[in-house]
Amino acid sequence: MQGSYEKQLAELQQALAAEVKRLQGSLHAREVVSLSRKLDQLVVEMMRKGEQ
């Protein structure tokens, strides 16, 4: 179960990274950094929940 969760999380991280790269063309750098930080926080929160 844990391995499956980690695989899903890795896939989500890749999808988010691809989306951020796609958005970088249309957003200002400051907005991209802000979005990137929010996504990182979200991933960390999800990892914590997965460990519980």
PDBQT receptor file of N, H, CA, C and O in Angstrom, charges set to zero:
ATOM      1  N   MET A   1       0.831  -1.203   0.000  1.00  0.00    +0.000 N 
ATOM      2  CA  MET A   1       0.000   0.000   0.000  1.00  0.00    +0.000 C 
ATOM      3  C   MET A   1       0.867   1.255   0.000  1.00  0.00    +0.000 C 
ATOM      4  O   MET A   1       0.636   2.182  -0.777  1.00  0.00    +0.000 OA
ATOM      5  N   GLN A   2       1.863   1.275   0.876  1.00  0.00    +0.000 N 
ATOM      6  H   GLN A   2       2.051   0.522   1.507  1.00  0.00    +0.000 HD
ATOM      7  CA  GLN A   2       2.746   2.439   0.988  1.00  0.00    +0.000 C 
ATOM      8  C   GLN A   2       3.455   2.719  -0.341  1.00  0.00    +0.000 C 
ATOM      9  O   GLN A   2       3.550   3.869  -0.768  1.00  0.00    +0.000 OA
ATOM     10  N   GLY A   3       3.947   1.665  -0.985  1.00  0.00    +0.000 N 
ATOM     11  H   GLY A   3       3.869   0.731  -0.637  1.00  0.00    +0.000 HD
ATOM     12  CA  GLY A   3       4.647   1.822  -2.256  1.00  0.00    +0.000 C 
ATOM     13  C   GLY A   3       3.749   2.423  -3.326  1.00  0.00    +0.000 C 
ATOM     14  O   GLY A   3       4.185   3.260  -4.116  1.00  0.00    +0.000 OA
ATOM     15  N   SER A   4       2.500   1.995  -3.346  1.00  0.00    +0.000 N 
ATOM     16  H   SER A   4       2.146   1.315  -2.704  1.00  0.00    +0.000 HD
ATOM     17  CA  SER A   4       1.525   2.507  -4.299  1.00  0.00    +0.000 C 
ATOM     18  C   SER A   4       1.284   3.993  -4.062  1.00  0.00    +0.000 C 
ATOM     19  O   SER A   4       1.194   4.775  -5.009  1.00  0.00    +0.000 OA
ATOM     20  N   TYR A   5       1.179   4.376  -2.795  1.00  0.00    +0.000 N 
ATOM     21  H   TYR A   5       1.252   3.741  -2.026  1.00  0.00    +0.000 HD
ATOM     22  CA  TYR A   5       0.961   5.785  -2.446  1.00  0.00    +0.000 C 
ATOM     23  C   TYR A   5       2.138   6.628  -2.912  1.00  0.00    +0.000 C 
ATOM     24  O   TYR A   5       1.949   7.704  -3.481  1.00  0.00    +0.000 OA
ATOM     25  N   GLU A   6       3.362   6.139  -2.670  1.00  0.00    +0.000 N 
ATOM     26  H   GLU A   6       3.515   5.265  -2.208  1.00  0.00    +0.000 HD
ATOM     27  CA  GLU A   6       4.563   6.877  -3.064  1.00  0.00    +0.000 C 
ATOM     28  C   GLU A   6       4.651   7.004  -4.582  1.00  0.00    +0.000 C 
ATOM     29  O   GLU A   6       5.089   8.029  -5.103  1.00  0.00    +0.000 OA
ATOM     30  N   LYS A   7       4.232   5.956  -5.282  1.00  0.00    +0.000 N 
ATOM     31  H   LYS A   7       3.876   5.123  -4.858  1.00  0.00    +0.000 HD
ATOM     32  CA  LYS A   7       4.241   5.999  -6.750  1.00  0.00    +0.000 C 
ATOM     33  C   LYS A   7       3.258   7.059  -7.240  1.00  0.00    +0.000 C 
ATOM     34  O   LYS A   7       3.573   7.836  -8.141  1.00  0.00    +0.000 OA
ATOM     35  N   GLN A   8       2.070   7.087  -6.644  1.00  0.00    +0.000 N 
ATOM     36  H   GLN A   8       1.814   6.456  -5.912  1.00  0.00    +0.000 HD
ATOM     37  CA  GLN A   8       1.073   8.094  -7.009  1.00  0.00    +0.000 C 
ATOM     38  C   GLN A   8       1.608   9.492  -6.744  1.00  0.00    +0.000 C 
ATOM     39  O   GLN A   8       1.430  10.398  -7.559  1.00  0.00    +0.000 OA
ATOM     40  N   LEU A   9       2.261   9.665  -5.609  1.00  0.00    +0.000 N 
ATOM     41  H   LEU A   9       2.405   8.930  -4.947  1.00  0.00    +0.000 HD
ATOM     42  CA  LEU A   9       2.807  10.961  -5.232  1.00  0.00    +0.000 C 
ATOM     43  C   LEU A   9       3.879  11.397  -6.227  1.00  0.00    +0.000 C 
ATOM     44  O   LEU A   9       3.919  12.561  -6.628  1.00  0.00    +0.000 OA
ATOM     45  N   ALA A  10       4.743  10.470  -6.625  1.00  0.00    +0.000 N 
ATOM     46  H   ALA A  10       4.710   9.526  -6.299  1.00  0.00    +0.000 HD
ATOM     47  CA  ALA A  10       5.795  10.777  -7.604  1.00  0.00    +0.000 C 
ATOM     48  C   ALA A  10       5.175  11.185  -8.941  1.00  0.00    +0.000 C 
ATOM     49  O   ALA A  10       5.641  12.125  -9.585  1.00  0.00    +0.000 OA
ATOM     50  N   GLU A  11       4.126  10.478  -9.354  1.00  0.00    +0.000 N 
ATOM     51  H   GLU A  11       3.747   9.715  -8.831  1.00  0.00    +0.000 HD
ATOM     52  CA  GLU A  11       3.436  10.812 -10.603  1.00  0.00    +0.000 C 
ATOM     53  C   GLU A  11       2.802  12.190 -10.506  1.00  0.00    +0.000 C 
ATOM     54  O   GLU A  11       2.837  12.963 -11.463  1.00  0.00    +0.000 OA
ATOM     55  N   LEU A  12       2.221  12.500  -9.350  1.00  0.00    +0.000 N 
ATOM     56  H   LEU A  12       2.193  11.872  -8.572  1.00  0.00    +0.000 HD
ATOM     57  CA  LEU A  12       1.612  13.807  -9.131  1.00  0.00    +0.000 C 
ATOM     58  C   LEU A  12       2.665  14.905  -9.196  1.00  0.00    +0.000 C 
ATOM     59  O   LEU A  12       2.445  15.946  -9.815  1.00  0.00    +0.000 OA
ATOM     60  N   GLN A  13       3.811  14.672  -8.555  1.00  0.00    +0.000 N 
ATOM     61  H   GLN A  13       3.990  13.827  -8.053  1.00  0.00    +0.000 HD
ATOM     62  CA  GLN A  13       4.894  15.656  -8.584  1.00  0.00    +0.000 C 
ATOM     63  C   GLN A  13       5.345  15.919 -10.015  1.00  0.00    +0.000 C 
ATOM     64  O   GLN A  13       5.575  17.068 -10.392  1.00  0.00    +0.000 OA
ATOM     65  N   GLN A  14       5.473  14.863 -10.815  1.00  0.00    +0.000 N 
ATOM     66  H   GLN A  14       5.286  13.929 -10.509  1.00  0.00    +0.000 HD
ATOM     67  CA  GLN A  14       5.891  15.018 -12.211  1.00  0.00    +0.000 C 
ATOM     68  C   GLN A  14       4.851  15.815 -12.992  1.00  0.00    +0.000 C 
ATOM     69  O   GLN A  14       5.197  16.688 -13.788  1.00  0.00    +0.000 OA
ATOM     70  N   ALA A  15       3.583  15.513 -12.761  1.00  0.00    +0.000 N 
ATOM     71  H   ALA A  15       3.302  14.804 -12.115  1.00  0.00    +0.000 HD
ATOM     72  CA  ALA A  15       2.510  16.217 -13.453  1.00  0.00    +0.000 C 
ATOM     73  C   ALA A  15       2.497  17.697 -13.065  1.00  0.00    +0.000 C 
ATOM     74  O   ALA A  15       2.320  18.567 -13.917  1.00  0.00    +0.000 OA
ATOM     75  N   LEU A  16       2.687  17.973 -11.775  1.00  0.00    +0.000 N 
ATOM     76  H   LEU A  16       2.830  17.266 -11.083  1.00  0.00    +0.000 HD
ATOM     77  CA  LEU A  16       2.717  19.357 -11.310  1.00  0.00    +0.000 C 
ATOM     78  C   LEU A  16       3.911  20.100 -11.894  1.00  0.00    +0.000 C 
ATOM     79  O   LEU A  16       3.786  21.252 -12.310  1.00  0.00    +0.000 OA
ATOM     80  N   ALA A  17       5.062  19.448 -11.927  1.00  0.00    +0.000 N 
ATOM     81  H   ALA A  17       5.164  18.512 -11.590  1.00  0.00    +0.000 HD
ATOM     82  CA  ALA A  17       6.265  20.079 -12.487  1.00  0.00    +0.000 C 
ATOM     83  C   ALA A  17       6.049  20.409 -13.967  1.00  0.00    +0.000 C 
ATOM     84  O   ALA A  17       6.437  21.482 -14.431  1.00  0.00    +0.000 OA
ATOM     85  N   ALA A  18       5.432  19.487 -14.699  1.00  0.00    +0.000 N 
ATOM     86  H   ALA A  18       5.117  18.616 -14.322  1.00  0.00    +0.000 HD
ATOM     87  CA  ALA A  18       5.150  19.716 -16.117  1.00  0.00    +0.000 C 
ATOM     88  C   ALA A  18       4.185  20.885 -16.284  1.00  0.00    +0.000 C 
ATOM     89  O   ALA A  18       4.347  21.707 -17.186  1.00  0.00    +0.000 OA
ATOM     90  N   GLU A  19       3.191  20.956 -15.420  1.00  0.00    +0.000 N 
ATOM     91  H   GLU A  19       3.060  20.289 -14.687  1.00  0.00    +0.000 HD
ATOM     92  CA  GLU A  19       2.207  22.035 -15.476  1.00  0.00    +0.000 C 
ATOM     93  C   GLU A  19       2.860  23.376 -15.158  1.00  0.00    +0.000 C 
ATOM     94  O   GLU A  19       2.578  24.375 -15.821  1.00  0.00    +0.000 OA
ATOM     95  N   VAL A  20       3.728  23.406 -14.154  1.00  0.00    +0.000 N 
ATOM     96  H   VAL A  20       3.958  22.595 -13.616  1.00  0.00    +0.000 HD
ATOM     97  CA  VAL A  20       4.438  24.643 -13.806  1.00  0.00    +0.000 C 
ATOM     98  C   VAL A  20       5.281  25.101 -14.996  1.00  0.00    +0.000 C 
ATOM     99  O   VAL A  20       5.294  26.285 -15.331  1.00  0.00    +0.000 OA
ATOM    100  N   LYS A  21       5.985  24.162 -15.633  1.00  0.00    +0.000 N 
ATOM    101  H   LYS A  21       5.975  23.200 -15.361  1.00  0.00    +0.000 HD
ATOM    102  CA  LYS A  21       6.802  24.514 -16.808  1.00  0.00    +0.000 C 
ATOM    103  C   LYS A  21       5.923  25.083 -17.911  1.00  0.00    +0.000 C 
ATOM    104  O   LYS A  21       6.297  26.055 -18.568  1.00  0.00    +0.000 OA
ATOM    105  N   ARG A  22       4.756  24.481 -18.118  1.00  0.00    +0.000 N 
ATOM    106  H   ARG A  22       4.452  23.691 -17.585  1.00  0.00    +0.000 HD
ATOM    107  CA  ARG A  22       3.835  24.937 -19.158  1.00  0.00    +0.000 C 
ATOM    108  C   ARG A  22       3.350  26.354 -18.845  1.00  0.00    +0.000 C 
ATOM    109  O   ARG A  22       3.247  27.199 -19.734  1.00  0.00    +0.000 OA
ATOM    110  N   LEU A  23       3.055  26.597 -17.564  1.00  0.00    +0.000 N 
ATOM    111  H   LEU A  23       3.138  25.911 -16.842  1.00  0.00    +0.000 HD
ATOM    112  CA  LEU A  23       2.541  27.899 -17.147  1.00  0.00    +0.000 C 
ATOM    113  C   LEU A  23       3.611  28.986 -17.165  1.00  0.00    +0.000 C 
ATOM    114  O   LEU A  23       3.293  30.167 -17.303  1.00  0.00    +0.000 OA
ATOM    115  N   GLN A  24       4.873  28.596 -17.025  1.00  0.00    +0.000 N 
ATOM    116  H   GLN A  24       5.132  27.637 -16.913  1.00  0.00    +0.000 HD
ATOM    117  CA  GLN A  24       5.947  29.587 -16.973  1.00  0.00    +0.000 C 
ATOM    118  C   GLN A  24       5.948  30.497 -18.193  1.00  0.00    +0.000 C 
ATOM    119  O   GLN A  24       6.332  31.663 -18.103  1.00  0.00    +0.000 OA
ATOM    120  N   GLY A  25       5.523  29.969 -19.324  1.00  0.00    +0.000 N 
ATOM    121  H   GLY A  25       5.212  29.022 -19.397  1.00  0.00    +0.000 HD
ATOM    122  CA  GLY A  25       5.471  30.782 -20.536  1.00  0.00    +0.000 C 
ATOM    123  C   GLY A  25       4.458  31.907 -20.451  1.00  0.00    +0.000 C 
ATOM    124  O   GLY A  25       4.641  32.946 -21.086  1.00  0.00    +0.000 OA
ATOM    125  N   SER A  26       3.389  31.726 -19.677  1.00  0.00    +0.000 N 
ATOM    126  H   SER A  26       3.241  30.882 -19.161  1.00  0.00    +0.000 HD
ATOM    127  CA  SER A  26       2.308  32.706 -19.643  1.00  0.00    +0.000 C 
ATOM    128  C   SER A  26       2.219  33.495 -18.338  1.00  0.00    +0.000 C 
ATOM    129  O   SER A  26       1.500  34.492 -18.264  1.00  0.00    +0.000 OA
ATOM    130  N   LEU A  27       2.942  33.056 -17.315  1.00  0.00    +0.000 N 
ATOM    131  H   LEU A  27       3.526  32.246 -17.376  1.00  0.00    +0.000 HD
ATOM    132  CA  LEU A  27       2.898  33.767 -16.035  1.00  0.00    +0.000 C 
ATOM    133  C   LEU A  27       4.183  34.547 -15.810  1.00  0.00    +0.000 C 
ATOM    134  O   LEU A  27       5.225  34.238 -16.387  1.00  0.00    +0.000 OA
ATOM    135  N   HIS A  28       4.090  35.552 -14.970  1.00  0.00    +0.000 N 
ATOM    136  H   HIS A  28       3.243  35.803 -14.501  1.00  0.00    +0.000 HD
ATOM    137  CA  HIS A  28       5.295  36.279 -14.570  1.00  0.00    +0.000 C 
ATOM    138  C   HIS A  28       6.094  35.409 -13.602  1.00  0.00    +0.000 C 
ATOM    139  O   HIS A  28       5.528  34.585 -12.884  1.00  0.00    +0.000 OA
ATOM    140  N   ALA A  29       7.394  35.596 -13.590  1.00  0.00    +0.000 N 
ATOM    141  H   ALA A  29       7.854  36.265 -14.173  1.00  0.00    +0.000 HD
ATOM    142  CA  ALA A  29       8.293  34.776 -12.769  1.00  0.00    +0.000 C 
ATOM    143  C   ALA A  29       7.859  34.739 -11.308  1.00  0.00    +0.000 C 
ATOM    144  O   ALA A  29       7.904  33.681 -10.680  1.00  0.00    +0.000 OA
ATOM    145  N   ARG A  30       7.441  35.870 -10.764  1.00  0.00    +0.000 N 
ATOM    146  H   ARG A  30       7.404  36.729 -11.275  1.00  0.00    +0.000 HD
ATOM    147  CA  ARG A  30       7.047  35.940  -9.357  1.00  0.00    +0.000 C 
ATOM    148  C   ARG A  30       5.854  35.018  -9.087  1.00  0.00    +0.000 C 
ATOM    149  O   ARG A  30       5.814  34.323  -8.071  1.00  0.00    +0.000 OA
ATOM    150  N   GLU A  31       4.900  35.020  -9.993  1.00  0.00    +0.000 N 
ATOM    151  H   GLU A  31       4.933  35.584 -10.818  1.00  0.00    +0.000 HD
ATOM    152  CA  GLU A  31       3.727  34.152  -9.833  1.00  0.00    +0.000 C 
ATOM    153  C   GLU A  31       4.119  32.684  -9.903  1.00  0.00    +0.000 C 
ATOM    154  O   GLU A  31       3.583  31.857  -9.166  1.00  0.00    +0.000 OA
ATOM    155  N   VAL A  32       5.051  32.361 -10.785  1.00  0.00    +0.000 N 
ATOM    156  H   VAL A  32       5.488  33.033 -11.384  1.00  0.00    +0.000 HD
ATOM    157  CA  VAL A  32       5.506  30.974 -10.926  1.00  0.00    +0.000 C 
ATOM    158  C   VAL A  32       6.181  30.507  -9.645  1.00  0.00    +0.000 C 
ATOM    159  O   VAL A  32       5.933  29.392  -9.183  1.00  0.00    +0.000 OA
ATOM    160  N   VAL A  33       7.037  31.356  -9.063  1.00  0.00    +0.000 N 
ATOM    161  H   VAL A  33       7.238  32.261  -9.437  1.00  0.00    +0.000 HD
ATOM    162  CA  VAL A  33       7.724  31.001  -7.813  1.00  0.00    +0.000 C 
ATOM    163  C   VAL A  33       6.702  30.779  -6.709  1.00  0.00    +0.000 C 
ATOM    164  O   VAL A  33       6.810  29.815  -5.950  1.00  0.00    +0.000 OA
ATOM    165  N   SER A  34       5.718  31.655  -6.610  1.00  0.00    +0.000 N 
ATOM    166  H   SER A  34       5.631  32.438  -7.226  1.00  0.00    +0.000 HD
ATOM    167  CA  SER A  34       4.668  31.537  -5.598  1.00  0.00    +0.000 C 
ATOM    168  C   SER A  34       3.890  30.231  -5.785  1.00  0.00    +0.000 C 
ATOM    169  O   SER A  34       3.644  29.507  -4.821  1.00  0.00    +0.000 OA
ATOM    170  N   LEU A  35       3.509  29.940  -7.017  1.00  0.00    +0.000 N 
ATOM    171  H   LEU A  35       3.709  30.529  -7.800  1.00  0.00    +0.000 HD
ATOM    172  CA  LEU A  35       2.771  28.716  -7.323  1.00  0.00    +0.000 C 
ATOM    173  C   LEU A  35       3.612  27.490  -7.000  1.00  0.00    +0.000 C 
ATOM    174  O   LEU A  35       3.124  26.516  -6.427  1.00  0.00    +0.000 OA
ATOM    175  N   SER A  36       4.875  27.556  -7.373  1.00  0.00    +0.000 N 
ATOM    176  H   SER A  36       5.271  28.348  -7.838  1.00  0.00    +0.000 HD
ATOM    177  CA  SER A  36       5.797  26.449  -7.134  1.00  0.00    +0.000 C 
ATOM    178  C   SER A  36       5.914  26.149  -5.640  1.00  0.00    +0.000 C 
ATOM    179  O   SER A  36       5.905  24.986  -5.237  1.00  0.00    +0.000 OA
ATOM    180  N   ARG A  37       6.022  27.195  -4.822  1.00  0.00    +0.000 N 
ATOM    181  H   ARG A  37       6.029  28.140  -5.149  1.00  0.00    +0.000 HD
ATOM    182  CA  ARG A  37       6.104  27.022  -3.362  1.00  0.00    +0.000 C 
ATOM    183  C   ARG A  37       4.832  26.391  -2.817  1.00  0.00    +0.000 C 
ATOM    184  O   ARG A  37       4.886  25.501  -1.969  1.00  0.00    +0.000 OA
ATOM    185  N   LYS A  38       3.691  26.854  -3.306  1.00  0.00    +0.000 N 
ATOM    186  H   LYS A  38       3.647  27.577  -3.995  1.00  0.00    +0.000 HD
ATOM    187  CA  LYS A  38       2.409  26.303  -2.847  1.00  0.00    +0.000 C 
ATOM    188  C   LYS A  38       2.309  24.821  -3.193  1.00  0.00    +0.000 C 
ATOM    189  O   LYS A  38       1.850  24.020  -2.378  1.00  0.00    +0.000 OA
ATOM    190  N   LEU A  39       2.737  24.458  -4.396  1.00  0.00    +0.000 N 
ATOM    191  H   LEU A  39       3.109  25.109  -5.058  1.00  0.00    +0.000 HD
ATOM    192  CA  LEU A  39       2.690  23.054  -4.809  1.00  0.00    +0.000 C 
ATOM    193  C   LEU A  39       3.625  22.211  -3.958  1.00  0.00    +0.000 C 
ATOM    194  O   LEU A  39       3.283  21.094  -3.570  1.00  0.00    +0.000 OA
ATOM    195  N   ASP A  40       4.818  22.751  -3.664  1.00  0.00    +0.000 N 
ATOM    196  H   ASP A  40       5.096  23.659  -3.979  1.00  0.00    +0.000 HD
ATOM    197  CA  ASP A  40       5.763  22.029  -2.804  1.00  0.00    +0.000 C 
ATOM    198  C   ASP A  40       5.152  21.783  -1.430  1.00  0.00    +0.000 C 
ATOM    199  O   ASP A  40       5.267  20.684  -0.886  1.00  0.00    +0.000 OA
ATOM    200  N   GLN A  41       4.501  22.803  -0.864  1.00  0.00    +0.000 N 
ATOM    201  H   GLN A  41       4.407  23.695  -1.306  1.00  0.00    +0.000 HD
ATOM    202  CA  GLN A  41       3.866  22.667   0.451  1.00  0.00    +0.000 C 
ATOM    203  C   GLN A  41       2.776  21.604   0.403  1.00  0.00    +0.000 C 
ATOM    204  O   GLN A  41       2.640  20.801   1.325  1.00  0.00    +0.000 OA
ATOM    205  N   LEU A  42       2.006  21.605  -0.673  1.00  0.00    +0.000 N 
ATOM    206  H   LEU A  42       2.116  22.258  -1.422  1.00  0.00    +0.000 HD
ATOM    207  CA  LEU A  42       0.928  20.633  -0.839  1.00  0.00    +0.000 C 
ATOM    208  C   LEU A  42       1.484  19.211  -0.871  1.00  0.00    +0.000 C 
ATOM    209  O   LEU A  42       0.946  18.311  -0.226  1.00  0.00    +0.000 OA
ATOM    210  N   VAL A  43       2.562  19.019  -1.625  1.00  0.00    +0.000 N 
ATOM    211  H   VAL A  43       2.998  19.750  -2.149  1.00  0.00    +0.000 HD
ATOM    212  CA  VAL A  43       3.182  17.692  -1.726  1.00  0.00    +0.000 C 
ATOM    213  C   VAL A  43       3.692  17.240  -0.364  1.00  0.00    +0.000 C 
ATOM    214  O   VAL A  43       3.511  16.083   0.016  1.00  0.00    +0.000 OA
ATOM    215  N   VAL A  44       4.332  18.151   0.374  1.00  0.00    +0.000 N 
ATOM    216  H   VAL A  44       4.480  19.090   0.065  1.00  0.00    +0.000 HD
ATOM    217  CA  VAL A  44       4.847  17.816   1.708  1.00  0.00    +0.000 C 
ATOM    218  C   VAL A  44       3.696  17.418   2.633  1.00  0.00    +0.000 C 
ATOM    219  O   VAL A  44       3.803  16.440   3.372  1.00  0.00    +0.000 OA
ATOM    220  N   GLU A  45       2.594  18.177   2.592  1.00  0.00    +0.000 N 
ATOM    221  H   GLU A  45       2.507  18.972   1.992  1.00  0.00    +0.000 HD
ATOM    222  CA  GLU A  45       1.428  17.849   3.424  1.00  0.00    +0.000 C 
ATOM    223  C   GLU A  45       0.877  16.475   3.063  1.00  0.00    +0.000 C 
ATOM    224  O   GLU A  45       0.513  15.697   3.946  1.00  0.00    +0.000 OA
ATOM    225  N   MET A  46       0.814  16.176   1.776  1.00  0.00    +0.000 N 
ATOM    226  H   MET A  46       1.110  16.807   1.059  1.00  0.00    +0.000 HD
ATOM    227  CA  MET A  46       0.300  14.877   1.336  1.00  0.00    +0.000 C 
ATOM    228  C   MET A  46       1.214  13.749   1.796  1.00  0.00    +0.000 C 
ATOM    229  O   MET A  46       0.738  12.680   2.178  1.00  0.00    +0.000 OA
ATOM    230  N   MET A  47       2.517  13.981   1.762  1.00  0.00    +0.000 N 
ATOM    231  H   MET A  47       2.903  14.849   1.452  1.00  0.00    +0.000 HD
ATOM    232  CA  MET A  47       3.464  12.964   2.220  1.00  0.00    +0.000 C 
ATOM    233  C   MET A  47       3.273  12.699   3.709  1.00  0.00    +0.000 C 
ATOM    234  O   MET A  47       3.302  11.550   4.148  1.00  0.00    +0.000 OA
ATOM    235  N   ARG A  48       3.078  13.760   4.481  1.00  0.00    +0.000 N 
ATOM    236  H   ARG A  48       3.054  14.694   4.124  1.00  0.00    +0.000 HD
ATOM    237  CA  ARG A  48       2.854  13.604   5.928  1.00  0.00    +0.000 C 
ATOM    238  C   ARG A  48       1.592  12.798   6.190  1.00  0.00    +0.000 C 
ATOM    239  O   ARG A  48       1.583  11.912   7.044  1.00  0.00    +0.000 OA
ATOM    240  N   LYS A  49       0.527  13.103   5.457  1.00  0.00    +0.000 N 
ATOM    241  H   LYS A  49       0.534  13.823   4.763  1.00  0.00    +0.000 HD
ATOM    242  CA  LYS A  49      -0.729  12.374   5.626  1.00  0.00    +0.000 C 
ATOM    243  C   LYS A  49      -0.555  10.912   5.254  1.00  0.00    +0.000 C 
ATOM    244  O   LYS A  49      -1.138  10.031   5.887  1.00  0.00    +0.000 OA
ATOM    245  N   GLY A  50       0.245  10.654   4.230  1.00  0.00    +0.000 N 
ATOM    246  H   GLY A  50       0.718  11.369   3.716  1.00  0.00    +0.000 HD
ATOM    247  CA  GLY A  50       0.485   9.287   3.783  1.00  0.00    +0.000 C 
ATOM    248  C   GLY A  50       1.259   8.472   4.797  1.00  0.00    +0.000 C 
ATOM    249  O   GLY A  50       1.109   7.252   4.865  1.00  0.00    +0.000 OA
ATOM    250  N   GLU A  51       2.093   9.145   5.594  1.00  0.00    +0.000 N 
ATOM    251  H   GLU A  51       2.215  10.136   5.539  1.00  0.00    +0.000 HD
ATOM    252  CA  GLU A  51       2.902   8.443   6.591  1.00  0.00    +0.000 C 
ATOM    253  C   GLU A  51       2.090   8.084   7.828  1.00  0.00    +0.000 C 
ATOM    254  O   GLU A  51       2.461   7.179   8.575  1.00  0.00    +0.000 OA
ATOM    255  N   GLN A  52       0.992   8.782   8.045  1.00  0.00    +0.000 N 
ATOM    256  H   GLN A  52       0.690   9.517   7.439  1.00  0.00    +0.000 HD
ATOM    257  CA  GLN A  52       0.178   8.535   9.242  1.00  0.00    +0.000 C 
ATOM    258  C   GLN A  52      -0.574   7.218   9.130  1.00  0.00    +0.000 C 
ATOM    259  O   GLN A  52      -1.309   6.848  10.046  1.00  0.00    +0.000 OA
TER     260      GLN A  52
